[in-house]
């Protein structure tokens, strides 16, 4: 097989010709069983790191936080601002209901702000994780290049060998071929893990931004923006629209989270399958 048969058609460089020559010249048949062992071991270790990285960043807590925020928002019902009619209304008042609703809003805003901070922390963690995956991707690519150099040297060594007895390097070369194929297949999976995180992080950022907008808009609508509460008659339809907009953002984020879980499980499973035979 020609040397160029193992040149990866991608953005990794072909193995250095001088390195291939040096590996070829240093080869001895008694070392065939362990030929290229450092390169093979490095590729396997990097596959293990890719798998470990794909398994980090558990989304369970994000789901719990988003679900909690949704529940808090649903508990804020603008219709309760309207006093009851009839005899019950004699012991009810618009001012009293506004005061109670403001207190409920303050509690809810504090809780939702806590969730928003946690989401921001998750987004920052996803960015760090993406950087780590970038490094792992480059290391796996480099492992492919290193294996290519050894495989090119092995191909040269096996060229013209046509005996009844298999060359001692043939079985080892087949093993290295399998390792190289696994490492090469892992590269798009690492990118897929990054893409999944990026999409979910974008959805969470939209949700966190919506949380800040909801808090400020409701604060203004309830007359709480100044130093002292104002006497206002809140627009219930506006309050409801603002609340439902944020709930909609949360729902879209929860849907993206469900998709992210499915995609990540697929990446983890495929990486694990690549690692098993090695």
C-alpha positions in Angstrom: 0.0 0.0 0.0 1.4 3.4 -0.9 2.4 5.9 1.8 -0.3 8.4 0.8 -3.1 5.9 1.4 -3.2 7.0 5.0 -3.3 10.8 4.4 -6.5 12.0 6.0 -8.5 14.2 3.6 -9.3 16.9 6.1 -7.6 19.8 7.8 -4.9 17.6 9.5 -1.5 17.6 7.9 -0.2 14.5 6.2 2.5 12.7 8.2 6.0 14.2 7.8 8.0 12.2 5.2 11.2 12.3 7.3 9.3 10.9 10.3 7.9 8.1 8.2 11.4 7.3 7.0 12.8 7.3 10.5 10.0 5.0 11.8 10.6 2.7 8.8 14.3 2.5 9.3 14.0 1.8 13.0 11.6 -1.1 12.7 12.6 -4.6 13.7 10.5 -7.7 13.2 10.9 -8.8 16.9 9.1 -5.6 17.9 6.2 -6.1 15.6 3.7 -6.9 18.3 4.4 -3.6 20.0 5.0 -1.5 16.9 3.6 2.1 17.3 2.4 1.3 20.9 2.9 4.9 22.2 0.9 6.3 19.3 -1.8 3.7 19.7 -2.0 4.3 23.5 -2.1 8.0 23.0 -5.0 7.7 20.6 -7.0 5.5 23.0 -6.3 7.8 25.9 -7.6 10.8 23.9 -10.7 8.8 22.9 -11.3 8.2 26.6 -10.9 11.9 27.4 -13.4 12.7 24.6 -15.9 10.3 26.1 -15.4 11.7 29.6 -15.8 15.3 28.3 -19.0 14.3 26.5 -20.4 12.9 29.8 -19.8 16.1 31.8 -22.2 19.1 32.2 -25.2 17.2 33.5 -28.4 18.9 32.4 -30.6 17.6 35.3 -30.0 20.7 37.4 -30.8 23.0 34.5 -34.1 21.2 34.0 -34.9 21.5 37.6 -34.2 25.2 37.8 -36.2 26.0 34.6 -39.1 24.0 35.8 -39.0 25.8 39.2 -38.9 29.2 37.5 -41.9 28.3 35.4 -43.9 27.2 38.4 -43.1 30.4 40.2 -44.3 32.5 37.3 -47.5 30.5 36.8 -48.2 31.3 40.5 -48.3 35.0 39.7 -51.9 35.5 38.5 -52.7 39.1 37.6 -56.5 38.4 37.8 -56.1 38.3 41.5 -55.6 42.1 41.5 -59.3 42.6 40.9 -61.4 42.8 44.2 -64.2 40.4 44.6 -67.8 41.5 43.9 -70.8 41.4 46.1 -70.7 41.1 49.9 -67.2 39.6 49.8 -66.0 42.8 48.3 -67.0 44.7 51.4 -63.9 43.2 53.1 -61.7 43.5 50.1 -59.9 46.4 48.4 -57.9 47.1 45.3 -55.1 48.6 47.4 -54.9 45.6 49.6 -54.7 43.3 46.7 -52.1 45.4 45.0 -50.0 45.3 48.2 -50.2 41.6 48.5 -49.5 41.1 44.8 -46.4 43.3 45.0 -45.1 41.2 47.9 -45.8 38.0 45.9 -43.9 39.6 42.9 -40.9 40.5 45.1 -40.6 36.9 46.3 -41.0 35.5 42.8 -38.5 38.0 41.3 -35.9 37.0 43.9 -36.4 33.3 43.1 -36.4 33.8 39.4 -33.2 36.0 39.7 -31.5 33.1 41.5 -32.4 30.8 38.6 -31.1 33.3 36.1 -27.8 33.5 37.9 -27.6 29.7 37.9 -28.3 29.7 34.2 -25.6 32.3 33.6 -23.2 30.1 35.5 -24.2 27.1 33.3 -23.6 29.2 30.2 -20.2 30.1 31.3 -19.4 26.5 32.2 -20.6 25.4 28.7 -18.1 28.0 27.2 -15.3 26.5 29.2 -16.3 23.0 28.3 -16.4 24.0 24.6 -12.8 25.2 24.9 -11.8 22.0 26.5 -13.4 20.0 23.7 -11.5 22.1 21.2 -8.3 21.0 22.9 -9.4 17.4 22.9 -10.4 17.6 19.2 -6.9 18.9 18.3 -5.3 16.2 20.3 -7.3 13.4 18.7 -6.5 14.9 15.3 -2.8 14.9 16.2 -3.1 11.2 17.3 -4.5 10.4 13.9 -1.5 12.1 12.2 0.9 10.2 14.4 -0.8 6.9 13.6 -0.7 7.8 9.9 3.1 8.1 10.1 3.4 4.7 11.6 0.9 3.1 9.2 2.7 4.6 6.2 5.9 3.1 7.5 4.2 -0.2 8.1 2.7 -0.1 4.6 6.2 0.4 3.1 7.6 -2.4 5.2 4.8 -4.8 3.9 5.0 -3.8 0.3 6.1 -6.8 -1.8 5.8 -9.3 1.0 4.0 -12.3 -0.5 4.9 -15.3 1.5 2.8 -18.2 2.8 3.7 -17.0 6.3 2.1 -13.7 7.2 4.5 -10.9 8.0 4.7 -10.3 11.7 3.7 -6.7 11.2 0.5 -7.5 9.3 -1.7 -8.2 12.3 -0.4 -5.2 14.2 -1.0 -3.0 11.2 -4.7 -4.1 11.1 -5.0 -3.3 14.8 -3.5 0.2 14.2 -5.9 0.7 11.3 -8.8 0.0 13.6 -7.5 2.5 16.2 -7.0 5.1 13.6 -10.5 4.7 12.2 -12.0 5.0 15.7 -10.0 8.2 16.4 -11.0 9.7 13.0 -14.7 8.8 13.6 -14.5 10.5 17.0 -13.6 13.9 15.6 -17.1 14.8 14.3 -18.6 13.5 17.5 -16.6 15.9 19.5 -17.8 18.7 17.3 -21.3 17.5 17.7 -21.0 17.6 21.5 -19.8 21.2 21.1 -22.7 22.1 18.8 -25.2 20.6 21.2 -23.9 22.7 24.1 -23.8 25.9 22.0 -27.5 25.5 20.9 -28.6 24.9 24.5 -26.4 27.8 25.8 -28.0 30.1 23.3 -31.5 29.1 24.4 -30.6 29.6 28.0 -29.1 33.0 27.3 -32.4 34.0 25.6 -34.2 32.7 28.7 -31.9 34.6 31.1 -32.3 37.8 29.1 -36.0 37.4 29.2 -35.9 37.0 32.9 -34.3 40.4 33.4 -36.8 42.0 31.0 -39.7 40.5 32.8 -38.5 41.6 36.2 -38.0 45.2 35.2 -41.2 45.4 33.2 -43.3 44.0 36.0 -41.5 46.3 38.6 -42.5 49.3 36.5 -46.1 48.0 35.8 -46.6 47.5 39.6 -45.3 51.0 40.4 -42.2 49.8 42.2 -39.5 51.5 40.0 -39.2 54.6 42.1 -38.1 55.0 45.7 -41.6 54.7 47.0 -44.4 52.6 45.6 -46.8 54.5 43.4 -50.5 54.4 43.4 -51.2 52.5 40.2 -53.9 50.5 38.6 -51.8 47.7 36.9 -52.8 46.6 33.4 -53.6 43.0 33.9 -53.4 42.2 30.2 -49.9 43.6 30.0 -48.8 41.8 33.1 -50.2 38.5 31.7 -48.5 39.1 28.3 -45.1 39.8 29.9 -45.4 36.8 32.1 -46.5 34.4 29.3 -43.7 35.7 27.1 -41.1 34.5 29.7 -42.9 31.2 30.2 -42.8 30.7 26.5 -39.0 31.3 26.5 -38.7 28.8 29.3 -40.8 26.2 27.4 -38.6 26.6 24.3 -35.5 26.2 26.5 -36.9 23.1 28.1 -37.6 21.7 24.6 -34.1 22.5 23.5 -32.9 20.8 26.7 -34.8 17.6 25.8 -33.2 17.6 22.4 -29.8 18.3 23.9 -30.1 15.3 26.2 -31.0 13.1 23.2 -28.1 14.3 21.1 -25.6 14.1 23.9 -26.7 10.5 24.8 -26.2 9.6 21.1 -22.7 11.1 21.1 -21.8 9.4 24.4 -23.0 6.0 23.1 -21.2 6.3 19.8 -17.9 7.4 21.5 -18.2 4.5 23.9 -18.8 2.1 21.0 -15.6 3.4 19.3 -13.6 2.9 22.5 -14.8 -0.6 23.4 -12.9 -2.7 20.8 -9.6 -0.8 21.5 
